[in-house]
Amino acid sequence: MDTEDLRKFLVIAKHNNLQQASATLNVTPGALSKVIKRLEIKLNTQLFKRIGRNIKLNQQGEKFRHYALNLVHEADQAISEFNGSTKNTVVNLSGPSLLLQHYLPFLLSQFNEQGFQFNIDTSWEGQAIEQVASGHAHLALVTEVALNESTLQSDFERIYLGTTTFKVVAAHSHPLFEQFSKGSLTNRELFQFSFACPSISPFCGVTRGVGSDGWRDDKVPRTISYRCNDFSTLLSLVKQGIALAYVPDFIANDPALKVIDVLDCNYTCQERLELVYKPSLATGWLNQFAAKVRAAHQRIA
């Protein structure tokens, strides 16, 4: 069975759409349709349900997808072993933009840059977890909450990277400091200042609570004047002194920002952050990388 056909099949199965798979692979939809036909003839079974102009894996297709993943994985391992260092190893890494921006320098430093090519895919946590489960990503950066809520993580290996604590931040030029020079104030005093909030969680991509940023608006009301569906726009409002924001501590550490101490707020949002991979699909380099990440994190901790 042609492994290139299997690779194309896996991309088609990921999208459940020939047009989208065609754009990803730079192959015509007609050519991909022939790939499906070849596989179905070889297996003597139908793999997809045709729904109008769309297609969707049927039960047999889902079953075959797992075989295809393992066959492609075994082929890649053989090629890697016998090619030695003559061909770059492709590393597929997925996760929310905020987590990738923060952790990429650390993660990439654990690789010998020569011999690796990195495909970095910005996606919401649910998509990142699904990509690891389906074999389309080797690694995903996600929160513990997302993993625990997922039904796909039973055979994942999880590497704890750290816990982020959210902080209220403002630009040094924010009018708040004219009244409270030390940046310390009460909940009641905080209410007079406007917050910028994400429209959806910057991690999972769905609306969570009033502000989608972990703040307990049900316990500590605040004034939300700006909602942004792009986190860089939100940070721009903050850095220009227009609004406050509630952000992870790795963002609050930006020299352009100052942490606000809310004296009588007894609620704190924390997120445990993890790197996950699927041992059953792990090649030698991935197991070595995971061991290096664990060892490096222990040294840092």
CORBEL-V686229 format. One record per pair of residues at least 24 apart in sequence whose ideal C-beta (glycine too) atoms are under 10 Angstrom apart, sorted by sequence separation. I is the first residue (numbers start at 1). GAP is how many residues later the second one is. D is the distance in Angstrom with one decimal. If there is no record, write none. Layout:
i:gap:d
I:GAP:D
I:GAP:D
This chain:
i:gap:d
8:24:6.2
11:24:9.8
12:24:6.8
40:24:9.7
43:24:9.6
98:24:9.6
125:24:9.0
126:24:7.0
129:24:6.3
132:24:6.8
222:24:8.6
36:25:9.5
39:25:7.8
91:25:5.5
92:25:9.9
93:25:6.5
94:25:8.9
95:25:8.8
97:25:4.7
125:25:8.3
132:25:10.0
168:25:9.5
197:25:9.1
248:25:9.1
8:26:9.9
9:26:6.4
88:26:8.7
89:26:6.1
90:26:7.8
91:26:7.0
92:26:8.2
93:26:7.1
94:26:7.9
95:26:8.1
96:26:7.2
97:26:8.9
99:26:8.7
126:26:9.0
202:26:9.9
5:27:9.9
8:27:4.8
9:27:7.1
12:27:9.8
85:27:9.9
88:27:5.9
89:27:5.3
90:27:5.1
91:27:5.1
92:27:4.8
93:27:5.3
94:27:4.4
95:27:7.5
96:27:7.3
97:27:9.6
129:27:8.0
168:27:8.4
195:27:5.4
197:27:5.2
199:27:10.0
200:27:9.5
7:28:9.5
8:28:8.7
87:28:8.5
88:28:6.2
89:28:7.2
90:28:7.9
91:28:7.0
92:28:8.3
93:28:7.1
94:28:7.8
95:28:6.9
96:28:6.3
100:28:9.6
194:28:8.8
195:28:6.3
196:28:7.9
197:28:9.1
198:28:10.0
199:28:4.9
200:28:9.8
202:28:9.6
5:29:9.4
6:29:9.2
9:29:9.5
39:29:8.8
85:29:7.8
86:29:9.4
88:29:4.3
89:29:9.8
90:29:6.3
91:29:8.8
92:29:6.9
93:29:10.0
94:29:5.2
95:29:8.8
96:29:6.1
99:29:9.1
191:29:9.0
193:29:8.3
194:29:5.3
195:29:5.0
196:29:7.3
197:29:7.1
198:29:7.3
199:29:6.4
200:29:6.7
202:29:5.0
5:30:5.1
8:30:10.0
9:30:6.0
18:30:9.6
85:30:5.4
87:30:9.5
88:30:9.6
94:30:9.6
95:30:7.2
190:30:8.1
191:30:6.6
192:30:9.9
193:30:6.7
194:30:7.4
195:30:6.8
196:30:3.9
197:30:5.5
198:30:6.0
199:30:4.3
215:30:9.6
216:30:10.0
4:31:8.7
5:31:9.0
8:31:9.2
84:31:9.5
94:31:9.3
96:31:9.5
190:31:9.5
191:31:6.1
192:31:7.1
194:31:3.7
195:31:7.3
196:31:7.6
197:31:7.4
198:31:7.3
199:31:8.8
200:31:9.9
215:31:4.7
16:32:8.1
95:32:9.3
96:32:7.4
107:32:7.8
187:32:9.2
188:32:9.9
190:32:6.4
191:32:5.8
193:32:9.2
194:32:6.8
195:32:9.6
196:32:6.1
198:32:8.5
199:32:10.0
202:32:8.7
213:32:7.4
214:32:6.5
2:33:8.7
5:33:6.1
6:33:8.0
16:33:9.6
94:33:7.2
95:33:4.8
187:33:5.2
188:33:9.7
190:33:8.5
198:33:6.1
213:33:4.7
214:33:9.3
5:34:6.1
13:34:8.3
19:34:8.5
21:34:9.4
94:34:4.0
95:34:9.4
107:34:8.1
187:34:8.0
211:34:9.5
213:34:7.4
214:34:8.9
12:35:9.2
13:35:8.4
16:35:9.1
18:35:8.5
19:35:9.2
93:35:9.0
94:35:8.7
187:35:8.2
196:35:9.9
198:35:9.6
199:35:9.3
211:35:7.2
213:35:9.5
2:36:7.8
12:36:8.0
17:36:8.8
18:36:8.4
94:36:9.1
95:36:9.5
198:36:6.1
1:37:9.3
2:37:8.9
5:37:8.7
17:37:6.0
18:37:6.5
94:37:4.9
95:37:9.9
104:37:8.7
196:37:8.5
197:37:7.5
1:38:7.8
9:38:7.7
16:38:6.7
17:38:7.1
93:38:9.7
94:38:7.2
103:38:5.8
196:38:4.9
9:39:9.7
15:39:9.9
16:39:6.1
17:39:9.1
92:39:7.5
93:39:9.9
102:39:8.8
195:39:9.8
196:39:8.5
2:40:9.2
15:40:9.2
16:40:5.0
92:40:9.0
196:40:9.1
222:40:9.6
1:41:6.4
16:41:6.7
99:41:9.4
100:41:6.1
196:41:4.6
1:42:8.9
13:42:9.3
94:42:8.1
95:42:8.8
99:42:4.3
195:42:9.7
196:42:6.2
220:42:7.8
12:43:7.5
13:43:9.3
14:43:9.7
92:43:9.2
94:43:4.2
98:43:9.4
99:43:7.4
194:43:9.1
195:43:9.3
222:43:9.9
13:44:5.4
92:44:6.7
93:44:6.6
94:44:8.8
95:44:8.2
96:44:9.6
99:44:8.1
220:44:8.8
12:45:8.8
16:45:9.8
92:45:4.5
93:45:6.8
94:45:7.3
95:45:5.4
96:45:7.1
202:45:9.0
203:45:9.3
220:45:5.5
91:46:9.3
92:46:5.0
93:46:4.8
94:46:4.9
95:46:3.3
96:46:7.6
196:46:7.5
197:46:9.0
202:46:8.7
219:46:8.5
220:46:8.6
91:47:5.8
92:47:7.4
93:47:7.5
94:47:7.5
95:47:6.1
96:47:8.6
166:47:7.2
168:47:8.5
196:47:3.8
197:47:9.9
198:47:8.8
219:47:8.2
220:47:6.4
9:48:9.8
13:48:6.8
90:48:8.6
91:48:7.4
92:48:9.5
93:48:7.4
94:48:8.9
95:48:9.7
166:48:5.2
194:48:7.5
195:48:6.0
196:48:7.2
197:48:7.4
198:48:9.6
219:48:5.7
12:49:9.6
13:49:8.3
89:49:9.7
165:49:9.9
166:49:7.6
194:49:5.0
195:49:5.0
196:49:5.2
197:49:7.6
198:49:9.6
202:49:9.7
216:49:8.3
218:49:9.5
96:50:9.2
193:50:8.0
194:50:6.9
195:50:6.4
196:50:9.4
215:50:9.2
216:50:9.2
13:51:8.8
14:51:9.2
95:51:9.9
193:51:5.6
195:51:7.1
196:51:9.9
216:51:4.2
9:52:8.8
13:52:5.2
215:52:8.0
216:52:9.0
12:53:10.0
214:53:9.2
215:53:9.9
216:53:7.8
107:54:8.9
168:54:9.1
190:54:7.9
214:54:8.7
215:54:6.8
9:55:8.0
10:55:6.8
13:55:8.0
106:55:8.1
146:55:9.6
149:55:8.7
214:55:3.0
9:56:7.7
13:56:9.6
106:56:9.8
145:56:10.0
213:56:7.6
214:56:8.4
146:57:6.9
214:57:7.6
6:58:9.3
10:58:5.7
103:58:6.5
143:58:9.5
145:58:8.3
146:58:5.8
6:59:9.6
9:59:5.7
10:59:6.8
102:59:9.5
103:59:8.9
145:59:8.1
102:60:9.7
143:60:5.5
209:60:9.7
6:61:8.8
7:61:8.4
10:61:10.0
142:61:7.6
143:61:7.8
6:62:4.5
10:62:6.8
73:62:7.0
99:62:8.9
102:62:8.4
141:62:9.6
142:62:8.8
5:63:9.1
6:63:8.6
9:63:9.3
72:63:7.6
145:63:9.8
6:64:9.9
7:64:9.9
69:64:9.9
171:64:10.0
174:64:8.3
177:64:9.4
3:65:9.0
6:65:5.8
7:65:5.9
69:65:7.3
70:65:8.6
99:65:9.2
174:65:9.8
176:65:9.0
1:66:9.5
6:66:5.3
69:66:4.2
98:66:9.5
169:66:9.3
171:66:9.3
173:66:8.9
174:66:9.3
175:66:7.2
1:67:8.8
68:67:8.8
69:67:9.1
171:67:6.0
172:67:9.4
173:67:7.9
174:67:4.6
175:67:9.7
193:67:8.9
3:68:6.7
4:68:9.5
7:68:9.2
66:68:9.3
170:68:6.8
171:68:5.2
173:68:4.0
174:68:8.2
176:68:7.3
203:68:7.2
3:69:5.9
6:69:8.2
7:69:9.7
65:69:7.5
66:69:8.9
169:69:6.4
170:69:9.4
171:69:6.6
172:69:8.0
173:69:9.7
174:69:8.4
1:70:7.1
65:70:8.7
169:70:9.4
171:70:4.3
174:70:7.2
190:70:7.6
203:70:9.3
3:71:9.2
4:71:9.8
170:71:7.4
171:71:8.2
3:72:4.7
170:72:9.8
171:72:9.1
190:72:5.8
3:73:8.6
170:73:8.1
171:73:9.2
189:73:8.9
190:73:9.3
170:74:5.1
189:74:8.8
190:74:9.6
128:75:9.9
169:75:6.8
170:75:8.1
183:75:5.8
185:75:7.2
187:75:6.3
189:75:9.7
190:75:8.1
3:76:9.4
124:76:8.7
125:76:8.7
128:76:9.9
168:76:5.9
169:76:5.8
183:76:7.0
184:76:7.7
185:76:7.6
186:76:7.3
187:76:8.1
188:76:8.4
124:77:8.4
126:77:9.9
127:77:9.7
168:77:7.5
169:77:7.8
183:77:5.1
184:77:4.3
185:77:6.8
186:77:5.3
187:77:5.5
124:78:9.2
125:78:5.6
126:78:6.4
127:78:8.1
167:78:9.2
168:78:5.6
169:78:5.8
182:78:9.9
183:78:5.9
184:78:8.2
185:78:6.7
186:78:5.2
187:78:5.8
124:79:7.4
125:79:4.8
126:79:7.4
166:79:9.6
167:79:7.2
168:79:8.3
182:79:7.8
183:79:9.7
184:79:5.9
185:79:9.4
186:79:8.5
187:79:9.7
124:80:5.7
125:80:7.5
126:80:8.5
166:80:5.3
167:80:6.5
169:80:9.5
180:80:8.3
124:81:3.4
125:81:9.6
166:81:6.3
167:81:7.9
177:81:7.8
180:81:9.2
123:82:8.4
124:82:7.9
166:82:5.8
167:82:5.6
169:82:7.5
176:82:9.3
164:83:9.3
165:83:7.6
166:83:7.1
167:83:10.0
169:83:4.9
171:83:9.9
172:83:9.2
173:83:9.7
174:83:9.6
177:83:9.4
164:84:4.2
165:84:5.0
167:84:8.4
168:84:8.4
169:84:9.5
172:84:7.4
174:84:8.0
176:84:7.1
163:85:10.0
164:85:5.4
165:85:9.7
166:85:9.2
167:85:4.0
169:85:8.0
171:85:6.5
172:85:7.9
173:85:9.8
163:86:9.2
164:86:6.0
166:86:8.0
167:86:9.0
171:86:6.5
172:86:5.6
174:86:8.9
162:87:9.8
164:87:8.9
165:87:8.8
169:87:9.4
170:87:6.9
171:87:7.4
162:88:8.9
164:88:9.4
169:88:4.3
170:88:5.8
169:89:6.6
170:89:8.5
167:90:8.8
168:90:9.8
169:90:5.8
170:90:5.8
167:91:9.8
168:91:6.9
169:91:6.5
167:92:4.8
168:92:4.1
167:93:7.6
168:93:8.1
167:94:9.2
168:94:5.9
167:95:9.5
168:97:8.4
98:100:9.9
166:101:10.0
167:101:9.0
166:102:6.9
167:102:9.4
99:103:8.8
165:103:6.1
166:103:4.1
98:104:5.0
99:104:7.2
165:104:7.5
166:104:7.2
96:105:8.7
97:105:7.3
98:105:7.0
164:105:8.9
165:105:5.1
166:105:7.9
96:106:6.2
97:106:9.5
164:106:6.9
165:106:8.4
96:107:4.9
163:107:5.5
164:107:5.3
95:108:8.9
96:108:7.8
163:108:6.9
164:108:8.3
96:109:7.7
162:109:9.6
163:109:5.1
164:109:6.3
162:110:7.8
163:110:7.0
161:111:8.5
162:111:5.6
160:112:6.8
161:112:4.7
162:112:9.2
160:113:7.7
161:113:6.1
158:114:9.9
159:114:9.8
160:114:5.7
161:114:5.7
159:115:6.2
160:115:8.3
14:116:9.0
158:116:5.0
159:116:4.4
14:117:8.1
157:117:9.9
158:117:7.6
159:117:7.3
156:118:9.1
157:118:9.1
158:118:5.3
159:118:8.1
157:119:6.7
158:119:8.7
14:120:6.5
156:120:4.6
157:120:5.5
13:121:7.9
14:121:9.4
153:121:9.9
156:121:7.0
157:121:7.3
14:122:5.8
156:122:6.0
157:122:5.0
13:123:9.5
153:123:7.0
155:123:6.4
156:123:8.1
157:123:9.6
10:124:7.7
148:124:9.7
155:124:7.2
156:124:9.8
10:125:7.1
11:125:8.2
146:125:9.3
147:125:9.2
153:125:9.4
155:125:6.2
157:125:7.8
10:126:7.2
144:126:9.9
145:126:6.9
150:126:9.7
152:126:9.6
155:126:9.6
143:127:10.0
144:127:7.3
145:127:7.8
147:127:6.3
143:128:4.7
144:128:3.8
146:128:9.0
142:129:9.8
143:129:6.5
144:129:7.5
147:129:6.7
157:129:9.6
101:130:9.7
142:130:10.0
143:130:6.0
144:130:5.8
146:130:9.8
157:130:9.2
159:130:9.9
101:131:10.0
142:131:7.6
143:131:7.2
159:131:6.3
141:132:7.0
142:132:6.1
159:132:9.7
161:132:7.9
97:133:9.7
98:133:6.4
141:133:7.7
142:133:8.2
157:133:6.7
161:133:9.9
97:134:7.0
98:134:10.0
140:134:8.8
141:134:5.9
142:134:6.4
159:134:5.6
160:134:8.8
96:135:9.4
97:135:8.7
140:135:7.3
141:135:8.2
159:135:5.9
162:135:7.6
139:136:6.0
140:136:5.2
161:136:6.3
139:137:7.1
140:137:7.6
160:137:7.4
139:138:5.2
140:138:9.6
159:138:7.3
162:138:8.4
137:139:9.6
138:139:6.0
139:139:9.5
161:139:9.6
162:139:7.9
137:140:8.6
138:140:8.3
161:140:9.9
137:141:9.2
160:141:9.3
133:143:9.5
135:143:7.2
138:143:7.9
139:143:9.9
132:144:6.0
134:144:9.3
138:144:7.8
132:145:6.3
133:145:6.8
135:145:9.4
138:145:8.4
102:146:7.8
132:146:5.6
135:146:5.3
103:147:8.9
129:147:7.3
134:147:9.6
138:147:9.1
139:147:7.7
102:148:4.8
128:148:8.5
133:148:9.5
138:148:5.8
98:149:8.9
99:149:9.0
101:149:8.9
102:149:8.0
132:149:8.5
98:150:7.0
101:150:9.1
139:150:8.2
99:151:9.3
102:151:9.9
138:151:8.8
139:151:8.7
98:152:8.4
98:153:7.4
139:154:9.4
107:168:7.3
106:169:10.0
116:169:7.9
103:170:7.6
115:170:8.6
102:171:8.6
99:172:9.4
103:172:7.7
112:173:9.5
116:173:9.5
99:174:6.5
111:174:8.5
99:175:9.9
99:176:9.5
112:176:9.9
111:177:9.7
112:177:9.9
95:178:9.5
110:178:9.3
111:178:6.7
110:179:5.9
95:180:8.7
110:180:9.2
95:181:9.5
110:181:9.5
111:181:8.5
93:182:9.2
107:182:8.5
110:182:4.5
109:183:9.4
110:183:5.5
93:184:9.9
109:184:9.9
110:184:9.9
107:185:9.8
110:185:9.1
107:186:6.9
110:186:6.1
106:187:8.2
109:187:8.0
110:187:9.8
107:189:9.5
103:190:9.9
106:190:7.4
106:191:8.5
89:194:7.9
91:194:8.1
106:194:8.4
89:195:9.7
91:195:8.3
89:196:5.7
89:197:9.3
91:198:8.3
81:202:9.3
80:203:6.4
81:203:8.2
80:204:7.5
73:205:9.9
76:205:9.7
77:205:9.9
80:205:7.6
77:206:5.4
73:207:8.6
76:207:6.8
77:207:7.7
73:208:5.3
69:209:9.4
72:209:9.4
73:209:8.9
74:209:9.9
70:210:8.1
73:210:7.4
69:211:9.1
70:211:7.7
69:212:6.6
66:214:9.9
